[in-house]
Amino acid sequence: MKEQRKNDGVVAAPVQRRNEAFRLLSDKLRKLSEGRPQTPSEVLLRQSREER
């Protein structure tokens, strides 16, 4: 069991730190992708069935 825990450093981190790290990464990703065209699949997801 100790061997498993050695490899789970992320799991052992406090939940707040992991959540904050995720928020920071998602903010960076949003800024990088801001203003870029969406992929066709995302456009289709936002259309209603009648529009297709």
C-alpha distance matrix in Angstrom:
0.0 3.8 5.4 5.3 6.6 9.0 10.7 11.1 13.8 16.1 14.0 13.7 17.5 19.8 21.3 24.8 24.2 22.8 25.8 28.2 27.0 27.5 30.9 32.0 31.1 32.8 35.9 36.1 35.9 38.6 40.9 40.5 41.4 44.1 47.4 46.2 47.4 45.0 44.0 46.2 43.3 43.0 46.7 46.8 44.2 46.5 49.6 50.7 51.5 55.2 55.0 53.7
3.8 0.0 3.8 5.4 5.2 6.4 9.2 10.0 11.9 14.9 13.4 12.4 15.9 18.5 20.6 23.8 22.8 21.8 25.1 27.1 25.8 26.7 30.1 30.8 30.1 32.2 35.0 35.1 35.2 38.0 40.0 39.6 40.8 43.5 47.0 45.9 47.3 45.2 44.4 46.8 44.2 43.6 47.4 47.8 45.2 47.3 50.6 52.0 52.9 56.6 56.2 55.0
5.4 3.8 0.0 3.8 5.5 5.3 7.1 9.2 11.5 14.5 13.7 13.4 16.7 19.8 21.6 24.8 23.4 22.0 25.4 27.3 25.5 26.3 29.9 30.4 29.2 31.4 34.3 34.1 34.0 37.0 38.9 38.2 39.4 42.3 45.6 44.3 45.6 43.6 42.6 45.0 42.4 42.2 46.0 46.3 43.9 46.2 49.4 50.9 51.8 55.5 55.0 53.5
5.3 5.4 3.8 0.0 3.8 5.5 5.7 6.7 9.8 12.1 10.8 11.3 14.7 17.7 19.0 22.3 21.2 19.4 22.6 24.8 23.1 23.5 27.1 27.9 26.7 28.5 31.6 31.6 31.3 34.2 36.3 35.7 36.6 39.5 42.8 41.5 42.7 40.5 39.5 41.8 39.1 38.8 42.6 42.8 40.4 42.7 45.9 47.3 48.1 51.8 51.4 50.0
6.6 5.2 5.5 3.8 0.0 3.8 5.4 5.0 7.2 9.8 8.5 8.0 11.5 14.4 16.2 19.4 18.2 16.9 20.2 22.3 20.8 21.6 25.1 25.8 25.0 27.0 29.9 30.0 30.1 32.9 34.9 34.6 35.7 38.4 41.9 40.8 42.3 40.2 39.6 42.0 39.5 38.8 42.6 43.1 40.5 42.5 45.8 47.3 48.5 52.1 51.6 50.4
9.0 6.4 5.3 5.5 3.8 0.0 3.8 5.6 6.6 10.0 10.1 9.4 12.2 15.6 17.7 20.5 18.7 17.6 21.2 22.7 20.8 22.0 25.5 25.7 24.7 27.2 29.9 29.5 29.8 32.8 34.5 34.0 35.4 38.2 41.6 40.5 42.2 40.4 39.8 42.5 40.2 39.5 43.3 44.0 41.6 43.7 47.0 48.8 50.0 53.5 52.8 51.6
10.7 9.2 7.1 5.7 5.4 3.8 0.0 3.8 5.8 8.4 9.0 9.7 12.1 15.6 17.1 19.9 18.0 16.2 19.7 21.4 19.1 19.8 23.5 23.7 22.3 24.6 27.5 27.1 27.0 30.1 31.9 31.2 32.4 35.3 38.7 37.4 38.9 37.0 36.3 38.9 36.6 36.1 39.9 40.6 38.3 40.5 43.8 45.6 46.7 50.3 49.5 48.2
11.1 10.0 9.2 6.7 5.0 5.6 3.8 0.0 3.8 5.4 5.2 6.4 9.0 12.3 13.5 16.5 14.9 13.0 16.4 18.4 16.5 17.1 20.7 21.3 20.2 22.3 25.2 25.2 25.2 28.0 30.0 29.7 30.8 33.5 36.9 35.9 37.4 35.4 34.8 37.5 35.0 34.3 38.0 38.7 36.2 38.2 41.6 43.3 44.5 48.1 47.4 46.3
13.8 11.9 11.5 9.8 7.2 6.6 5.8 3.8 0.0 3.8 5.5 5.2 6.5 10.2 12.1 14.5 12.4 11.2 14.8 16.2 14.2 15.6 19.0 19.2 18.5 21.0 23.5 23.4 23.9 26.8 28.4 28.2 29.7 32.3 35.8 35.1 36.9 35.2 35.0 37.9 35.7 34.7 38.3 39.4 36.9 38.6 42.1 44.0 45.6 49.0 48.1 47.2
16.1 14.9 14.5 12.1 9.8 10.0 8.4 5.4 3.8 0.0 3.8 5.4 5.3 8.6 9.5 11.9 9.8 7.8 11.4 13.0 11.1 12.0 15.5 16.0 15.3 17.5 20.1 20.3 20.7 23.4 25.2 25.2 26.6 29.0 32.5 31.9 33.7 31.9 31.8 34.7 32.5 31.2 34.9 36.0 33.4 35.0 38.6 40.4 42.1 45.5 44.6 43.8
14.0 13.4 13.7 10.8 8.5 10.1 9.0 5.2 5.5 3.8 0.0 3.8 5.5 8.0 8.5 11.8 10.9 8.9 11.9 14.3 13.2 13.6 16.9 18.1 17.6 19.3 22.1 22.7 22.9 25.3 27.5 27.7 28.7 31.0 34.5 33.9 35.4 33.3 33.2 35.8 33.3 32.0 35.7 36.5 33.7 35.3 38.8 40.4 41.9 45.4 44.8 44.0
13.7 12.4 13.4 11.3 8.0 9.4 9.7 6.4 5.2 5.4 3.8 0.0 3.8 6.4 8.5 11.5 10.5 9.8 13.1 14.9 14.2 15.5 18.4 19.4 19.4 21.4 23.8 24.5 25.2 27.5 29.4 29.8 31.1 33.3 36.9 36.5 38.3 36.4 36.4 39.1 36.7 35.3 38.9 39.9 37.1 38.5 42.1 43.6 45.3 48.7 48.1 47.5
17.5 15.9 16.7 14.7 11.5 12.2 12.1 9.0 6.5 5.3 5.5 3.8 0.0 3.8 6.3 8.4 6.8 6.8 10.2 11.5 10.9 12.7 15.4 16.1 16.6 18.7 20.7 21.5 22.6 24.8 26.4 27.1 28.6 30.5 34.3 34.1 36.1 34.5 34.9 37.8 35.6 33.9 37.4 38.6 35.8 37.0 40.6 42.4 44.3 47.6 46.8 46.4
19.8 18.5 19.8 17.7 14.4 15.6 15.6 12.3 10.2 8.6 8.0 6.4 3.8 0.0 3.8 5.5 5.5 6.6 8.8 10.2 11.0 12.7 14.6 15.8 17.0 18.7 20.4 21.7 23.0 24.7 26.4 27.6 29.0 30.5 34.2 34.5 36.5 34.8 35.5 38.3 36.0 34.0 37.4 38.6 35.7 36.5 40.2 41.8 43.9 47.1 46.3 46.2
21.3 20.6 21.6 19.0 16.2 17.7 17.1 13.5 12.1 9.5 8.5 8.5 6.3 3.8 0.0 3.8 5.5 5.2 6.1 8.6 9.9 10.6 12.3 14.3 15.4 16.4 18.3 20.1 21.0 22.4 24.4 25.8 26.9 28.2 31.9 32.1 33.9 32.1 32.8 35.4 33.1 31.0 34.3 35.4 32.3 33.1 36.8 38.2 40.4 43.5 42.9 42.9
24.8 23.8 24.8 22.3 19.4 20.5 19.9 16.5 14.5 11.9 11.8 11.5 8.4 5.5 3.8 0.0 3.8 5.4 5.1 6.1 8.5 9.8 10.5 12.3 14.2 15.2 16.4 18.4 19.9 20.9 22.6 24.4 25.7 26.7 30.4 31.0 33.1 31.5 32.7 35.5 33.4 31.0 34.0 35.6 32.5 32.9 36.6 38.2 40.6 43.6 42.8 43.1
24.2 22.8 23.4 21.2 18.2 18.7 18.0 14.9 12.4 9.8 10.9 10.5 6.8 5.5 5.5 3.8 0.0 3.8 5.5 5.1 6.1 8.6 9.9 10.6 12.3 14.2 15.3 16.7 18.4 20.0 21.3 22.7 24.4 25.7 29.4 29.9 32.2 30.9 32.0 35.0 33.2 30.9 34.1 35.8 33.0 33.5 37.3 39.2 41.6 44.5 43.5 43.6
22.8 21.8 22.0 19.4 16.9 17.6 16.2 13.0 11.2 7.8 8.9 9.8 6.8 6.6 5.2 5.4 3.8 0.0 3.8 5.5 5.1 6.1 8.6 9.9 10.6 12.2 14.2 15.5 16.5 18.3 20.1 21.2 22.5 24.1 27.8 27.9 29.9 28.3 29.1 32.0 30.0 28.0 31.3 32.8 30.0 30.8 34.6 36.4 38.6 41.8 40.7 40.6
25.8 25.1 25.4 22.6 20.2 21.2 19.7 16.4 14.8 11.4 11.9 13.1 10.2 8.8 6.1 5.1 5.5 3.8 0.0 3.8 5.5 5.1 6.2 8.7 9.9 10.5 12.2 14.3 15.3 16.4 18.4 20.0 21.0 22.2 25.8 26.3 28.2 26.5 27.6 30.4 28.4 26.0 29.1 30.7 27.8 28.2 32.0 33.8 36.2 39.2 38.2 38.3
28.2 27.1 27.3 24.8 22.3 22.7 21.4 18.4 16.2 13.0 14.3 14.9 11.5 10.2 8.6 6.1 5.1 5.5 3.8 0.0 3.8 5.4 5.0 6.2 8.6 9.8 10.5 12.4 14.3 15.3 16.7 18.5 20.1 20.9 24.7 25.5 27.8 26.6 28.1 31.1 29.5 26.9 29.9 31.9 29.2 29.3 33.1 35.2 37.8 40.6 39.3 39.6
27.0 25.8 25.5 23.1 20.8 20.8 19.1 16.5 14.2 11.1 13.2 14.2 10.9 11.0 9.9 8.5 6.1 5.1 5.5 3.8 0.0 3.8 5.5 5.2 6.2 8.6 9.9 10.8 12.4 14.3 15.6 16.7 18.5 20.0 23.8 24.1 26.5 25.4 26.5 29.8 28.3 26.0 29.1 31.1 28.7 29.2 33.0 35.3 37.7 40.6 39.2 39.1
27.5 26.7 26.3 23.5 21.6 22.0 19.8 17.1 15.6 12.0 13.6 15.5 12.7 12.7 10.6 9.8 8.6 6.1 5.1 5.4 3.8 0.0 3.8 5.5 5.2 6.1 8.5 9.9 10.5 12.2 14.3 15.3 16.4 18.0 21.7 21.8 23.9 22.4 23.4 26.5 24.8 22.5 25.7 27.6 25.0 25.6 29.4 31.6 34.0 36.9 35.6 35.5
30.9 30.1 29.9 27.1 25.1 25.5 23.5 20.7 19.0 15.5 16.9 18.4 15.4 14.6 12.3 10.5 9.9 8.6 6.2 5.0 5.5 3.8 0.0 3.8 5.5 5.1 6.1 8.6 9.8 10.5 12.3 14.2 15.3 16.2 19.9 20.6 22.8 21.6 23.2 26.3 24.9 22.2 25.0 27.1 24.6 24.6 28.4 30.7 33.4 36.1 34.6 34.9
32.0 30.8 30.4 27.9 25.8 25.7 23.7 21.3 19.2 16.0 18.1 19.4 16.1 15.8 14.3 12.3 10.6 9.9 8.7 6.2 5.2 5.5 3.8 0.0 3.8 5.5 5.2 6.3 8.7 10.0 10.8 12.5 14.4 15.4 19.2 19.9 22.6 22.0 23.7 27.1 26.1 23.5 26.2 28.7 26.5 26.5 30.3 32.8 35.5 38.1 36.4 36.6
31.1 30.1 29.2 26.7 25.0 24.7 22.3 20.2 18.5 15.3 17.6 19.4 16.6 17.0 15.4 14.2 12.3 10.6 9.9 8.6 6.2 5.2 5.5 3.8 0.0 3.8 5.4 5.1 6.2 8.7 10.0 10.6 12.3 14.2 17.9 18.0 20.5 19.7 21.0 24.4 23.4 21.2 24.1 26.5 24.5 24.9 28.6 31.3 33.8 36.5 34.7 34.6
32.8 32.2 31.4 28.5 27.0 27.2 24.6 22.3 21.0 17.5 19.3 21.4 18.7 18.7 16.4 15.2 14.2 12.2 10.5 9.8 8.6 6.1 5.1 5.5 3.8 0.0 3.8 5.4 5.0 6.1 8.6 9.8 10.5 12.0 15.6 15.9 18.1 16.9 18.5 21.7 20.6 18.0 20.9 23.3 21.2 21.3 25.1 27.7 30.3 33.0 31.2 31.3
35.9 35.0 34.3 31.6 29.9 29.9 27.5 25.2 23.5 20.1 22.1 23.8 20.7 20.4 18.3 16.4 15.3 14.2 12.2 10.5 9.9 8.5 6.1 5.2 5.4 3.8 0.0 3.8 5.4 5.1 6.3 8.7 10.0 10.5 14.2 15.3 17.9 17.5 19.7 23.0 22.4 19.5 21.9 24.6 22.7 22.3 26.0 28.7 31.6 34.0 32.0 32.4
36.1 35.1 34.1 31.6 30.0 29.5 27.1 25.2 23.4 20.3 22.7 24.5 21.5 21.7 20.1 18.4 16.7 15.5 14.3 12.4 10.8 9.9 8.6 6.3 5.1 5.4 3.8 0.0 3.8 5.5 5.2 6.2 8.7 9.9 13.6 14.2 17.3 17.3 19.2 22.8 22.6 20.1 22.5 25.4 23.9 23.8 27.3 30.3 33.1 35.4 33.2 33.3
35.9 35.2 34.0 31.3 30.1 29.8 27.0 25.2 23.9 20.7 22.9 25.2 22.6 23.0 21.0 19.9 18.4 16.5 15.3 14.3 12.4 10.5 9.8 8.7 6.2 5.0 5.4 3.8 0.0 3.8 5.4 5.1 6.2 8.4 12.0 11.8 14.4 14.0 15.6 19.3 18.9 16.6 19.2 21.9 20.6 20.8 24.3 27.4 29.9 32.3 30.1 30.0
38.6 38.0 37.0 34.2 32.9 32.8 30.1 28.0 26.8 23.4 25.3 27.5 24.8 24.7 22.4 20.9 20.0 18.3 16.4 15.3 14.3 12.2 10.5 10.0 8.7 6.1 5.1 5.5 3.8 0.0 3.8 5.5 5.2 5.9 9.6 10.2 12.8 12.5 14.9 18.3 18.1 15.2 17.3 20.4 19.0 18.5 22.0 25.1 27.9 30.1 27.8 28.1
40.9 40.0 38.9 36.3 34.9 34.5 31.9 30.0 28.4 25.2 27.5 29.4 26.4 26.4 24.4 22.6 21.3 20.1 18.4 16.7 15.6 14.3 12.3 10.8 10.0 8.6 6.3 5.2 5.4 3.8 0.0 3.8 5.5 5.2 8.8 10.1 13.5 14.2 16.8 20.3 20.8 18.0 19.6 23.0 22.0 21.2 24.6 27.8 30.7 32.6 30.0 30.5
40.5 39.6 38.2 35.7 34.6 34.0 31.2 29.7 28.2 25.2 27.7 29.8 27.1 27.6 25.8 24.4 22.7 21.2 20.0 18.5 16.7 15.3 14.2 12.5 10.6 9.8 8.7 6.2 5.1 5.5 3.8 0.0 3.8 5.7 8.6 8.6 12.1 13.0 15.2 18.9 19.5 17.3 19.1 22.4 21.8 21.6 24.7 28.1 30.7 32.7 30.0 30.0
41.4 40.8 39.4 36.6 35.7 35.4 32.4 30.8 29.7 26.6 28.7 31.1 28.6 29.0 26.9 25.7 24.4 22.5 21.0 20.1 18.5 16.4 15.3 14.4 12.3 10.5 10.0 8.7 6.2 5.2 5.5 3.8 0.0 3.8 6.3 5.6 8.6 9.2 11.6 15.2 16.0 13.7 15.3 18.7 18.2 18.0 21.0 24.4 27.0 29.0 26.2 26.2
44.1 43.5 42.3 39.5 38.4 38.2 35.3 33.5 32.3 29.0 31.0 33.3 30.5 30.5 28.2 26.7 25.7 24.1 22.2 20.9 20.0 18.0 16.2 15.4 14.2 12.0 10.5 9.9 8.4 5.9 5.2 5.7 3.8 0.0 3.8 5.6 8.7 9.9 13.1 16.3 17.4 14.6 15.5 19.1 18.7 17.6 20.6 24.0 26.9 28.5 25.7 26.2
47.4 47.0 45.6 42.8 41.9 41.6 38.7 36.9 35.8 32.5 34.5 36.9 34.3 34.2 31.9 30.4 29.4 27.8 25.8 24.7 23.8 21.7 19.9 19.2 17.9 15.6 14.2 13.6 12.0 9.6 8.8 8.6 6.3 3.8 0.0 3.8 6.5 8.9 12.4 15.2 16.9 14.4 14.4 18.2 18.5 17.1 19.5 23.0 25.9 27.1 24.0 24.6
46.2 45.9 44.3 41.5 40.8 40.5 37.4 35.9 35.1 31.9 33.9 36.5 34.1 34.5 32.1 31.0 29.9 27.9 26.3 25.5 24.1 21.8 20.6 19.9 18.0 15.9 15.3 14.2 11.8 10.2 10.1 8.6 5.6 5.6 3.8 0.0 3.8 6.4 9.3 12.4 14.4 12.4 12.7 16.4 17.0 16.3 18.6 22.3 24.8 26.2 23.0 23.0
47.4 47.3 45.6 42.7 42.3 42.2 38.9 37.4 36.9 33.7 35.4 38.3 36.1 36.5 33.9 33.1 32.2 29.9 28.2 27.8 26.5 23.9 22.8 22.6 20.5 18.1 17.9 17.3 14.4 12.8 13.5 12.1 8.6 8.7 6.5 3.8 0.0 3.8 6.6 9.1 11.5 9.9 9.6 13.2 14.4 13.8 15.6 19.3 21.6 22.9 19.6 19.5
45.0 45.2 43.6 40.5 40.2 40.4 37.0 35.4 35.2 31.9 33.3 36.4 34.5 34.8 32.1 31.5 30.9 28.3 26.5 26.6 25.4 22.4 21.6 22.0 19.7 16.9 17.5 17.3 14.0 12.5 14.2 13.0 9.2 9.9 8.9 6.4 3.8 0.0 3.8 6.4 8.1 6.2 6.7 10.1 10.9 10.8 13.0 16.7 18.8 20.6 17.6 17.2
44.0 44.4 42.6 39.5 39.6 39.8 36.3 34.8 35.0 31.8 33.2 36.4 34.9 35.5 32.8 32.7 32.0 29.1 27.6 28.1 26.5 23.4 23.2 23.7 21.0 18.5 19.7 19.2 15.6 14.9 16.8 15.2 11.6 13.1 12.4 9.3 6.6 3.8 0.0 3.8 5.5 5.5 6.6 8.9 10.2 11.4 13.1 16.6 18.0 20.1 17.3 16.2
46.2 46.8 45.0 41.8 42.0 42.5 38.9 37.5 37.9 34.7 35.8 39.1 37.8 38.3 35.4 35.5 35.0 32.0 30.4 31.1 29.8 26.5 26.3 27.1 24.4 21.7 23.0 22.8 19.3 18.3 20.3 18.9 15.2 16.3 15.2 12.4 9.1 6.4 3.8 0.0 3.8 5.4 5.1 6.2 8.7 10.1 10.8 14.1 15.1 17.0 14.2 12.6
43.3 44.2 42.4 39.1 39.5 40.2 36.6 35.0 35.7 32.5 33.3 36.7 35.6 36.0 33.1 33.4 33.2 30.0 28.4 29.5 28.3 24.8 24.9 26.1 23.4 20.6 22.4 22.6 18.9 18.1 20.8 19.5 16.0 17.4 16.9 14.4 11.5 8.1 5.5 3.8 0.0 3.8 5.4 5.1 6.2 8.9 10.1 13.0 13.7 16.4 14.3 12.6
43.0 43.6 42.2 38.8 38.8 39.5 36.1 34.3 34.7 31.2 32.0 35.3 33.9 34.0 31.0 31.0 30.9 28.0 26.0 26.9 26.0 22.5 22.2 23.5 21.2 18.0 19.5 20.1 16.6 15.2 18.0 17.3 13.7 14.6 14.4 12.4 9.9 6.2 5.5 5.4 3.8 0.0 3.8 5.4 5.1 6.5 9.0 12.2 14.0 16.5 14.3 13.6
46.7 47.4 46.0 42.6 42.6 43.3 39.9 38.0 38.3 34.9 35.7 38.9 37.4 37.4 34.3 34.0 34.1 31.3 29.1 29.9 29.1 25.7 25.0 26.2 24.1 20.9 21.9 22.5 19.2 17.3 19.6 19.1 15.3 15.5 14.4 12.7 9.6 6.7 6.6 5.1 5.4 3.8 0.0 3.8 5.4 5.3 6.6 10.2 12.2 14.0 11.3 10.9
46.8 47.8 46.3 42.8 43.1 44.0 40.6 38.7 39.4 36.0 36.5 39.9 38.6 38.6 35.4 35.6 35.8 32.8 30.7 31.9 31.1 27.6 27.1 28.7 26.5 23.3 24.6 25.4 21.9 20.4 23.0 22.4 18.7 19.1 18.2 16.4 13.2 10.1 8.9 6.2 5.1 5.4 3.8 0.0 3.8 5.4 5.2 8.1 9.1 11.5 9.4 8.2
44.2 45.2 43.9 40.4 40.5 41.6 38.3 36.2 36.9 33.4 33.7 37.1 35.8 35.7 32.3 32.5 33.0 30.0 27.8 29.2 28.7 25.0 24.6 26.5 24.5 21.2 22.7 23.9 20.6 19.0 22.0 21.8 18.2 18.7 18.5 17.0 14.4 10.9 10.2 8.7 6.2 5.1 5.4 3.8 0.0 3.8 5.6 7.8 9.5 12.4 11.2 10.6
46.5 47.3 46.2 42.7 42.5 43.7 40.5 38.2 38.6 35.0 35.3 38.5 37.0 36.5 33.1 32.9 33.5 30.8 28.2 29.3 29.2 25.6 24.6 26.5 24.9 21.3 22.3 23.8 20.8 18.5 21.2 21.6 18.0 17.6 17.1 16.3 13.8 10.8 11.4 10.1 8.9 6.5 5.3 5.4 3.8 0.0 3.8 6.6 9.5 11.7 10.0 10.7
49.6 50.6 49.4 45.9 45.8 47.0 43.8 41.6 42.1 38.6 38.8 42.1 40.6 40.2 36.8 36.6 37.3 34.6 32.0 33.1 33.0 29.4 28.4 30.3 28.6 25.1 26.0 27.3 24.3 22.0 24.6 24.7 21.0 20.6 19.5 18.6 15.6 13.0 13.1 10.8 10.1 9.0 6.6 5.2 5.6 3.8 0.0 3.7 6.5 8.1 6.2 7.3
50.7 52.0 50.9 47.3 47.3 48.8 45.6 43.3 44.0 40.4 40.4 43.6 42.4 41.8 38.2 38.2 39.2 36.4 33.8 35.2 35.3 31.6 30.7 32.8 31.3 27.7 28.7 30.3 27.4 25.1 27.8 28.1 24.4 24.0 23.0 22.3 19.3 16.7 16.6 14.1 13.0 12.2 10.2 8.1 7.8 6.6 3.7 0.0 3.8 5.4 5.5 7.1
51.5 52.9 51.8 48.1 48.5 50.0 46.7 44.5 45.6 42.1 41.9 45.3 44.3 43.9 40.4 40.6 41.6 38.6 36.2 37.8 37.7 34.0 33.4 35.5 33.8 30.3 31.6 33.1 29.9 27.9 30.7 30.7 27.0 26.9 25.9 24.8 21.6 18.8 18.0 15.1 13.7 14.0 12.2 9.1 9.5 9.5 6.5 3.8 0.0 3.8 5.4 5.5
55.2 56.6 55.5 51.8 52.1 53.5 50.3 48.1 49.0 45.5 45.4 48.7 47.6 47.1 43.5 43.6 44.5 41.8 39.2 40.6 40.6 36.9 36.1 38.1 36.5 33.0 34.0 35.4 32.3 30.1 32.6 32.7 29.0 28.5 27.1 26.2 22.9 20.6 20.1 17.0 16.4 16.5 14.0 11.5 12.4 11.7 8.1 5.4 3.8 0.0 3.8 5.5
55.0 56.2 55.0 51.4 51.6 52.8 49.5 47.4 48.1 44.6 44.8 48.1 46.8 46.3 42.9 42.8 43.5 40.7 38.2 39.3 39.2 35.6 34.6 36.4 34.7 31.2 32.0 33.2 30.1 27.8 30.0 30.0 26.2 25.7 24.0 23.0 19.6 17.6 17.3 14.2 14.3 14.3 11.3 9.4 11.2 10.0 6.2 5.5 5.4 3.8 0.0 3.8
53.7 55.0 53.5 50.0 50.4 51.6 48.2 46.3 47.2 43.8 44.0 47.5 46.4 46.2 42.9 43.1 43.6 40.6 38.3 39.6 39.1 35.5 34.9 36.6 34.6 31.3 32.4 33.3 30.0 28.1 30.5 30.0 26.2 26.2 24.6 23.0 19.5 17.2 16.2 12.6 12.6 13.6 10.9 8.2 10.6 10.7 7.3 7.1 5.5 5.5 3.8 0.0
